Amino acid sequence: MAALEEGFTLTAVPLGSGPDGPLGVEQSDKTDQFLVTDSGRTVILYKVSDQKPLGSWSVKQGQIITCPAVCNFQTGEYIVVHDNKVLRIWSNEDVNLDKVFKATLSAEVYRIHSIQGTEPLVLFKEGAIRGLEALLAEPQQKIETVISDEEVIKWTKFFMVFRHPVLIFITEKHGNYFAYVQKFNSRILSKYTLLLGQEEKSAAQSFSASVYRKFISLMSLSSDGCVYETLIPIHPSDPEKNQKIVRSLLLKSVVSGSARSGVALTILDQDHVAVLGPPLSASKECLSIWNTKFQTLQASKELPQGTSGQLWYHGENLFMLHGKFLTVIPYKCEVSSLAGALGKLKHSQDPDIHAMTHFVNWETSQGYGLGSENSEQSKRIPNQFTEFQLRRRKIEASVQPEVPPSTQLLAAVQKDSEKHIEVELRKFLAVKRTPDFHTIIGDVVIGLLGRYKAEPSFYPRNCLMQLIQTCVLSYSLCPGLMEFALEKTDVQILQLCLQQFPDIPESVTCACLKIFLSIGDDSLQETDINMESVSDYTAIIQDGEIEEQTEILQNGFNPEEDNCENCAQELTEKPQAAAEESTSCPVTGKRAALLNAILHSAYSETFLLPHLKDIPAQHITLFLQYLYFLYLKCSENATMTLPGIHPPTLNQIMDWICLLLDANFTVVVMLPEAKRLLLSLYKFVKSQISICSELNKIEVSFRELQKLNQEKTNRELYSIEVLELF
Amino acid sequence: MWGRGGERRAPRVASPSAGMGEFKVHRVRFFNYVPSGIRCVAYNNQSNRLAVSRTDGTVEIYNLSANYFQEKFFPGHESRATEALCWANGQRLFSAGLNGEIIEYDLQALNIKYAMDAFGGPIWSMAASPNGSQLLVSKQLLVGCEDGSVKLFQITPDKIQFERNFDRQKSRILSLSWHPAGTHIAAGSIDYISVFDVKSGSAIHKMLVDRQYMGVSKRKCIIWGVAFLSDGTVISVDSAGKVQFWDSATGTLVKNHLIANADVQSIAISDQEDSFVVGTAEGTVFHFQLVSVTSNSSEKRWVRTKPFQHHTHDVRAVAHSPIALISGGTDTHLVIRPLMEKVEVKNYDAALRKITFPHRRLVSCAKKKQLLLFQFAHHLELWRLGSTVATGKNGDTLPLSKNADHLLHLKTKGPENIICSCISPCGSWIAYSTASRFFLYRLNYDHDNINLQRVSKMPAFLRSALQILFSEDSAKLFVASNQGSLHVIRLLEGSFKHLHTFQPQSGTVESMCLLAVSPDGNWLAASGTSAGVHVYNVKQLKLHCTVPAYNFPVTALAIAPNTNNLVIAHSDQQVFEYSIPDKQYTQWSRTIQKQGFHHLWLQRDTPITHISFHPKRPMHILLHDAYMFCIIDKSLPLPNDKTLLYNPLPPTNESDIIRRRTAHAFKISKKYKPLLFMDLLDERTLVAVERPLDDIIAQLPPPIKKKKFGT
């Protein structure tokens, strides 16, 4: 996130410059010190952090400085040109500019460029370039003319590209712009014609350039208020030829198109530009930092007293004339991420933030609340983009969907055929997920259900299945869905819902349980149920399924055996039968899968218990038998787990047994067929209690052992070891 | 780019392929340091700072904006057990404790501004009047005392002034909370909560709390915490494990949550009053949120949303910052648990933090004599390292020919905690300071006997030091006092001479907390908590330059031998190298700033607490935090985000060794942790002082026992 800090004026006394503002602000060889050249006769050296001048030099009355003073970083001296041709070089100790070194040149100088690591360069108005050393050796040497008549240099910049100096300057002739790139390692001057493209009328007003890999990225701020980017190759394929280069739109309408003057542009880093000028609506001038990567406004500061339309930046400071004062505004540009670029816009689509949404948000994850807010939010972001009308032209076509697929889908739900809805849905699911994805899914489900209510022949089963499997739905997001499935006794959808929804009310869970227990085996046979959770013990079920089950029922249904002792006796008498019983599942595989879905679902005891009381006794017994079977399966191995993918856990099984017994104890106690079951459960609980008490007894010993163990490893308070770092 | 600027590049001694080489590491685990338990935490929204008080009376200030750096601390005092801590009137910090005193801290000079007796016996609770209350002209402070009185103090610009008593209650006032409008207060006592009208000072309601605990009537029900909401709801937490909601207008119980089998000891509410946090004696922290009953409905209900178990012992104190839940307790950890829904960007704020060790050095080392000085709250220990004649390869533990010796146990006089201590490099001087006295000792070694001699008659200005440092030749002593001045003292055999005092920059009162001296003794660098680092010329006794201020506080400083480059580590994990002679950042520093540190380096969550240099390899910088130490080889390329910063696996073959050695500049080892101190004794020897967490836990009182099996 880029930010403009509080600015400060550099000069307490207004600069003696006219409305044109200073000629330039240049860095000196010491950090924090800058040379400010006004458009009259004075050069002042400022220490910016102290906001005070360190030195000031003036040319004689009648002379006028024509080119901003620069510092020769190799010698620490300062160079200035006055009256176009007279070069002066002085150092910090000199007081009077009249008495310092002077060289009169044979041609008019446009600018002197000096950057660290190389000698200063002199650019003449005619386009010729000389190194300072070479020029001073023979000041009166003939300077050739490079650019044509009436061609005027508009702007120039000097870079180091891979340690080689490169100078670029822009000229204008009759509204046409040309760029010249001079490389000093090869002494090649390449000329380019800048094509303005469609925006013929707009004249470039301010330029800035930076080096980006093998290109010079030249940005220009046009009179239509847009920023254009031109890429000029540093190593042209055919340097001799006059090449044409096209500019592309980078940022739209960053300043008011009507602003004739007072606009300036500076590249701050790879992704940020600073723009000076009046923005669209406000008439006051503004300094703003834009992120070009994400095309967002990062920071803005109003300059009510007006500026001269000049902007310099050095290090982390932006210099400009504000009113009559030279103002310094420090800025900060951090590496641009989308989150940072969107700045204050919440819920941006940064992948990091996406990861965050996995955390349960209690304040917003409640169905609609989040949904509507989010969808508004996501709609707002593109709106904001269009508001500013900043869309990179290159990507414009690709990111302009006519209608978002979600709206299309919602429209389709209302009227189209089931097939068509399926196609639309697939299209929608293929698109990357937006933050409001789950609310749209919820809306679609509600739409489908609404339509089903209106025309009962419409039964979009496949669509619903697909929607549930997106894993974003919850019961509260589509309250009617499970009721609908219950009504249709669509166990497959119910199973899916139980697996996916985190917030099913206990009454609905119980209704599902009732259906799962009562549905006929033949109708189950036809359905396509996910059997993942029962993978391993299905084999056993296949063997002796229904006969075994009935046998148990018959065994249990014996009115003579109705006291417990007998029951226990029977158990001991028939160990064979008991063993057999334990290995056979009382329900079919498909039913088992459905019941497992119930076991997995979340519930709260207090709310579930009253509903469990409504289940008929024989179903209770069946379910208990199944649970007991699962328990026996569990205790077959040491880890107390069931085989297969995502099987019910021991805790779930035990909890459900307790729940069923709690809810229906009076009924179950009276049922003869449940007697055996109850007895074995009782025995089981008793053994569990004794195990727990034993474990609690030896826990202390365990801890002591653990402590001893720890002490052994941590005994060594001091050692000398060898370490090699790689 | 800055090539001409005068970068003094030292000749390269070791080629990178020669590597970092092997070190013999003295792995020291006998520093028996146990942090004190946390008693109170107070969060200041204005400055995003957290004040933490510990059971020994120490108060620490953490800057949450500066990567949770512990930027200030006030040393503890035996008789000053703090029971309450609060920020008032913006950024003023007050504490109160069982000695019956209210104390204000001077956050600039880092000392106690004044202590004032409240005359109500031990103080159990304190609360400052809420910000922005309309009715109050000036700020007020309430304390709840042992004798059942609630006392109102007026906060004047430089002191506090007793105003009046509220109606006396029959038992001690353990918790207090202001109504956000400042009109009423709730006071938790034993078995009941009182609601007072501030204007009249009379109790308007007395709400009795059920003593029953899981059906069994307990002797007493202590109200450990109360929170007053703007709608008049009072939330209380008590020793019966309940969180209760009361209507203060009618004095009735609205809702009851039984959340623990043990005491609920603390509560903190967010500024928006939409969420609060409670801490229990079982080490659990519960988050409650005000959530809509159904979607779209305006009716909201308090729901217990998230339990966190980051503590093993009592959670004595909790705080609620806008983005995080903060808790601390007897197990000495300060835990900052971010609320993920409030954290928008994945950054430092999104990570769970557990702060256990102080962010300053407690160990100093006399390299030549191989001595270690350990600083405890009330004593110092001097140890001599052992030795070995054996050699070995990477990972070996060498047989000791001589074990480490405990040479000295130096107990402080008086009740005050030690602020800082230092042993001279030659090992013959030890200096330490408490809040009111400075001690200097001369040590004479006579074979195995040590002769300790106190240097008496310390000058009056040497009363309290925030940091002490000896010069490399042990001839000079540098003392940073809490007035911002730096004293330079020449040490002579058995006596001393005051040479000079560097006065703080005019207009600043900030105390210097960190010192570094160059090995040649010419330069002294000093840094406070926020302003830049000042570099003094010790020969000419004048300020040489000031390193530009940086946004984040300095955590460690050191000056490299020969080059006199000042290496500065900041709490945001940035490391700068500044050339003192050239008064500018070095080329290497600029390069690394331009390229940026590796993202994993920046994600570390403990600050660098010590920096040192290799005597023979000027390109190496050694630095460490609590969980790693690193040798930076400046001659090697810097890692970028794609390179592997740290490779825990041992190299597999010869070419892998060479490849890794030359891969990048950061050589990191995480073998020793938690690391309290690490330094180079000589070219081939390191000393690492570790403090395993298990050893600390073993010294804490046992936590509440929970049954593991069955229910």
Interface residues (C-beta under 8 A of the other chain):
Chain A: T31 S49 F73 Q74 Q116 G117 M160 V335 S337 A339 G340 K346 D350 D352 I353 A355 M356 F359 V360 N361 W362 E363 T364 Q366 G367 Y368 G369 S476 Q688 I689 I691 C692 S693 L695 N696 E699 Q710 N714 E716 L717 Y718 S719 I720 E721 V722 L723 E724 L725 F726
Chain B: M1 W2 G3 R4 G19 M20 G21 E22 F23 K24 V25 H26 R27 V28 R29 F30 D274 Q289 V291 S292 T294 S295 N296 V303 T305 K306 M340 E341 V343 E344 V345 K346 A350 G386 S387 T388 T391 G392 K393 N394 G395 D396 T397 L398 L400 N403 A404 P548 Q584 G596 I631 N647 P651 I657 R660 R661 K667 S669 K671 L686 P692 D694 D695 K707 K708 F709 G710
